[in-house]
Amino acid sequence: MHGDRRLTGRRGPGHGERTLFSMALVVVSLLWMTQDMALWATATCAVGAAGGVAGVCCFGLRYLRSRGDAS
């Protein structure tokens, strides 16, 4: 019952929303990298920025493909 979308009325984030979240992760990670931090924290920010870029590429392409199919 809880897994049925028709009954709960909820949906997950779409490809466009995930693209925006990934862009926000890139921006925040790059902003934090400008601060004087420990090496491990800078490395964590670099990994976050790289993951955000991968998310933008992946979800951005899916979003563009879904928009192309809609027209």
PEZI-V934557 format. One record per backbone hydrogen bond with DSSP energy under -1.0 kcal/mol. NH is the residue of the N-H (numbers start at 1). CO is the residue of the C=O. If there is no record, write none. Layout:
nh co
NH CO
NH CO
//
This chain:
nh co
8 4
9 5
18 14
19 15
20 16
21 17
22 18
23 19
24 20
25 21
26 22
27 23
28 24
29 25
30 26
31 27
32 28
33 29
35 32
37 35
42 38
43 39
44 40
45 41
46 42
47 43
48 44
49 45
50 46
51 47
52 48
53 49
54 50
55 51
56 52
57 53
58 54
59 55
60 56
61 57
62 58
63 59
64 60
65 61
66 62
67 63
68 64
69 65
70 66
//
